[in-house]
Amino acid sequence: MNAKIHQLWQQLTDSLWFIPGLMIVSAMVLGLGLIELEVYYPIRGSTEYPLLFGVGAEGSRSMLSAIASSMLTVAGLSFTLTLSAISQVSGQYSPRLLRNFMKDRINQFVMGYFTGSFAYCLIVLRTIRGSDELTFVPSIAVLTGLLLALGGVLALILFIHHIAESMQISTIIYKIMDETTTAIDRLFPQELGEPAPAGTLVDKAKRLIDAPEGWITVTASQSGYLQQIHSELLLEWAVDHQMLVRLEYAIGDFVGKGFPLLSVRPVNERQDAIVLTSNESEALQDCLQLGRYRAVEQDVRFGIQQLVDIITGALTPSTNDTTTAIMAIDHLCVIISRLAARPFPSPFRAEDGQLYVLTRSASFAQMVADAFDPVRISGKANHAIFVTLLRVYERLTAHTHDTARLSVIRQQIKLVREASDTTLETSYEKELVNAL
């Protein structure tokens, strides 16, 4: 899928209005369909089934008017509750959590249900006739409106329960961890063509990744965060054009308009210099997705950042919520342990023994630093945080046998012990840390 189309679709499905909009249209179509059904296949509801359809024109109007009014009122209430939850969570924990509430499917469904029921009642109301000359009451449509109202009671109960649960910090932390680990399972390892074999091609890739000469630069047409790399499209373009493509930014980095986004050069180093056409430059940019915000879909570090924001916010002097910080550290441990156990995909990709794509990505050491350095700094003079970190590092060592990764974890252990020696005030606290 083209990057722009994929980005548009993602923005639509994550927005607060798209699913409610679809449900409103669906409700209007349902209302019109039931009315047309009764026009062509009329039933004598009031006489044959009085318990179900025994409502006259005036009674149907009154009932549907009451349902429409109540549905619109409850829709406004649900919208107010959603905004209140968003305001409280973003202010208390992190503003980066706001999108998690906006793209919540239950919130979108409930708002769509109430507004859709309102639209349905309006559609049916306009067709009811009760004059002496002509009487028309779409019995099935009126009964459906009553059923929608009864379903609205259940939807309201579900919504209130969901909002109350969603605002709990344990739920917020778990959802971040779950979304991030799901992304890890999908991305690590992610095979794109063939990994560049060890030896000559890797040496060549390392030489070219930062080489300034011989490259043609493609600049960004807009500013934003690099959200996704459509790897298959990028490799396919490189193979078709026999070009070596080098990305200048990693997933999650901010790119300014006019900044170098990627660079290309012929795979044959002896080939004369080439010039990219505007269509070729546009095709290359379509392989990358820039947006106003970071997304966890390919950016695991953003999931880590959200948990770190919660931890550092909880450890501020004004909040001083060590329990929340420890809870988030435990969930952060799950993410890093999943990374520690996975082989990272090679940033250099080849096809048929030929190097084609050079990407930039965070190493395990960088992700560990992103996760734990801010926590250690914010948790200074707090022995409970130091003890939790040391226990987390002990768990992490059981998830990897890679020498380099174990060295990274040991370095973090050393930093925690140094911080505890210099920031903890009592010998009792130091003994608790040193006992681990």
N, C-alpha and C positions, 0 to 999 in steps of 0.2 A: 504494500500500500504506500502511495506517495506520502512523504513526510508531512506535507501541508494538510492533506486530507486526514491523515492519522491524528494530527494535532487538533484539527477542527472537531473531529469526532470525539476525542478525549475531552476537549473543553465542553462540548455539548453534554456528554453523559455525566460529567462531574459538576455541571452547573445546577443551581437550585431550581431552575425553571423548566428544564427540558422534559423530564419525566412528567411533572405536573401538566405541562402543556400537552403532551401526548395523551394523557388521561382525560383532559378536558375535551380534546377533539374526539377521542373514543366515546366519551359519554354522550356528546352531541350526536354522533353517528348512531349510537345505540338508541337514543330517543327517537330520532327520525326513522330508524329502521322498524322499531316497534309500532310506531304510528302508521307507517305504510303497511305493515303486516295486518293491522286491524282494519285498514281501509279496504284491502283486497280480500281479507278473510275475517269478516266481522264475527264476533262471538256475542251471545246474549248473556253476558256475565252477571248482570244484576238479577236476572230471573233464574238462570240455571245454576249459578254458583254464588249465591248471595253473601256467604261468609267471606269469600275472597274478593268479589267484585261489586258488592252491593253498596256502592257509593255513587250518588248522583253527581251532576255537573257541578253544583255549588259546593258539595262536600269535597269533591276532588280538587277544585280550585283552592279551597281553604287549606286542605292538607298539604298540597304541593307548595303553596305560598309559605306555610309555616316551616316546611322542610327546607326550602330554599333559603329563607331568612336565617334559620338556625345553622345551616351548613356554612353560610358565609361568615357568620359570627365565630363559629368554631375554627374555620380556616384562618381568620385573623388572630385568634387566640394561639393556634399552633405556630403561626409565623412569629408572633411575639415571644413565645417560649423558646423558639429556635434561636432568635436573635439574642435573647437574654443568656442562653447557654453559651452561644458563641462568644459574647462579650465577656462573660465570667471566665471561661476557660482560656481565651487568648490573653486576658489580662493577668490571670493568676499563674498560668503555666508558661505558655509560649504563643506568640501570634502566628507561628508557623503551623499550629494545630487547627487554625480556622478552616482550612480547606477540607480537613477530615470530616467536619460537621456538614459542610456544604454538599459534599458528595455522598453523604450517608443515604443509603437507599430507603431506609424506613422513613426518615424525615421527608424525602421526596415523595414517597408513595402516599403517606398520610395527607400531605398538602394537596397532592393530586386528587386523592379520593374526595376530599371535602369540596374543593373547587369544581371538580368534575360533576359531583352530585348536584351542586348549585346550578351548573350549566344545563344539566339534564332536566332538572325541574322547570327551568325557564323554557326549554324547547317544548316540553309536554304541555305546559300551561297555555301557551299561545294557541294550541289546537283544540282546546276544550270548548264546546259550544253547548249552550243550555237554553236557547230561545225556543219559543213555541213552534216556529217554523222548522228549525233544524236542531237536533240534539245529537251531539257526538262526544262521547267520553271514551278515550282509548284505555280500556280497562286493564289490559296487560301492562301498558306503559305506566299507569297510575300505581298498580301493584308493585311494579319494579321500583318506582320511586320510594314506596313505603319500605321495601326491603333494603334499599340503599340507606335510608335513614336509620334503620335498625343496625345495619353494618357500620354506620358512622359511630354509633355508641361504642362498639367494640374497637373501632379504629382509634377513637379518642383515648380509651383506656390503654391500648397498646402504645400510643404515642407518649402519654404521660410516663408510663413505665420505662419506655426506651430513653426518654430525655433524662429521667432521674438516674438511670443506669449509666448513660453515656457521659454524664458529668463527673462520675466517680473517677478519681485519678488512677485506680487500679485498672479500670476498663480502658482508659486512654492509653496507658503504658502498654497494656497487653496488645491492643490493636496496632500500635506502632511496631512492636516486636513482631507480631504475626505478619504484617505487611512486608516488613524488611526481610524476614527469614524466607518468605515466599519468593521475594525477588532474588535472594541468594540461591535458592534451589533452582531457579530458572536460569540464572546467569553464570553460575560457577559449577562446572565448567560450561562455557558456551562455545561450541566449535563453529568457526567461520572458515570455510575452505580447509586448508591444511595448516596446522601450526608450523611456523618456520623451523626446519630441522636444525638441531644444534650444529654448530660448526660455522662454515663459511657464511651462510645466509644470515645467521644471527649476528655475526661479527659485522657484516655489511649493514644490517638494520641498525645496529647500535652506532655505527659510524654516520649513517644518514639521518638519524632521528633529529639531530641538532645541527646538521650541516647547513650553513647559510647560503651556499652557492648552488646555482643550477636549478632552482625551483621556481615554478610559476605560481603566484599566490592568488587564491580566490578569497575575496573579502566578504564579510557578513553583510547581508542586505538589511538586517534589523538587529537591534540590541536584545539581549535576553540570555537566559541560562541554557546551556546545552543539556537538553532533557533526554534525548535519545539519539542513538546512531543506528540507522537501518543498515545493518552490516551486510546483508545479502545483496542489497542494491549497490552498496559501495564497492564490494568485491566484484560484482558483475560488471559495473561500469569500468573498473580498473582493468579487468581482463579483456573486455571488448575493445578498449582503446589502447591496450598495452601501455598503461601508465602506472607509475608508482605513486600512490596517494598517501600523504602524511597529514594527519590531523594535528592541529596546533593547540587544541584544548582537550581536556579530559571531561568526561561526563560530570555535570554539576558546576563547571566553571562558568563564569560570566563572560560573555562576549559582547563587545561594543560594536555598534554599527560602523562599518568600514575597517574593522580590525581583521587581520589575517585569520581566516577560519580554517582553511586547509591549503596544502600546497601539492603540486603535482610535477612530475618529470617523467620523461620516457624511461621505460624499463631498460632499454638499450642505452647505456651511458654514452655511446659513441654517436648516437643519433643527434641530428641538428636540433637547435632550439625550436620549440613549437609555440603556437599561440592558440589559446582556448577561445572558442566562439562563445557568444552570450548564451546560446542554448546549452552548451557543454557545462558552462559555469553554473547555470540554473539547475541542470540535472544533478550536479555534484551537491549543491546546496539542498536539494530535495532529499538527499540521503541523510541529512542531519535535521534535527528538530530543535528549534530555539523557542523558549517561552518566557513568560513573565515570572515564573516561579520554578523552583526545583521540584522534581517528582521522583518518588521512590522506585518507579517502574524499572529504571536502569541505574538509578543513583543510590546505591546502598549507603553511601556516606551521609545522605540526607536523612535516612532513617536513624542512623547513629546520632546525627546532629540534633534531631528532635528530642531524643532521650537525654542527651547531654544538656540541652536547654532546660529540660524539666529538673535535672539534677542540680545544675548551677543555680537555677532560680530558687529551688528549695533550700539551698545552703546559704542564701544571702542573709545578712544579719536581721533584716526586717521580717523574713519568713521563718528561718531557722527550723525547717521541717526535716530533720534527719531521717525520719521513718520513710517519707516519700522518696528521699534521695537514695536510700538503701534499696527500696523496692525497684526503682528505676535501674540502679546498678546491677541488680540481679538479672533483670531482663536484658540489659546491655551485655551481660556475660553470655547469654544464650546466642545473641547475634555474633559476637566475636568468636565463640566456640564453633559456630557453624562455619565461619570463615577459616578458622584455624584448621579445620578438618578437610577443607576443599582445596584442590589444586587450582590456582588462578590461571585463566586462559592466557596464552601468549599474546602480547600486544602486536606481534608481527605475524602477518598472514601471508601464505603463499599458495600458489596453484600450479601443479605440475612442476614443482621444483623452482618456480620463479617467484620472487618476492613482489607483492603487489600493494599491501596496505600496512602502514605504520600508524598505530594508535597510541594514545597516552592513557594510562590508567593508574589508579592508586595502588601502592603495594600493601602487603599485610602490615608492614611496620608503620606506614602512614595512617592506615585505618585504626590501628591500636593507639597511635598517638592522638588521633582525632577523638577517640572514645575516652581515653583515660587521663590525658594531660590536663584538660580543663577541670576534670573532677578532682584530681589530686590537688590542684592549685586552689580550687574553691573550698575544698575540705580541709584546708590547713587548720591545725589546732583542734581537729575533731577526730578523736581516736576511733570512734565507731566507723567513720568512713575509711580510715586507714586499715582497720581490721577487715572490713568488708572487701576492700580492694585486694588485700593479700589472699583472702579466701577465694576470690574470683580468679586470681592469677594461678592459684593452686589447681583449680578446676580446669583452667585453660591448658595447663601443661599435660593434662591427661588426654587432650583432644588432638594432639599433634606430636609427631616424632621428627619433624623437620628441624634440623639443627639451627638454621637461620631464624625460624619462628620462635623456637625455644629461647634463643639468645635475646630476641625482642622482648619476650615476656620477662626474662631474668633482669633485663635492663629496667623494666617498669617496677619490678620488686625492689631493686636497688634504689630507685628514685623515691619510692614510698617510704622506705626505711630512713633515707636521708631526711625526707620531709618530717617524719615523725620525730627524729632526733632533734631537729632544729625548731619545731613549732609546738610540740606538746610540752606542757608546763610541769606536770607532775610525774614522778617516777612510776607511780601506779599505772598511768596511761601508757607510758613507754614500755613497761613490762608486758602489758596486754598485747601490744603490737609485736614486741620482740619474741614473744612466746610462739608466734606463728612462723 
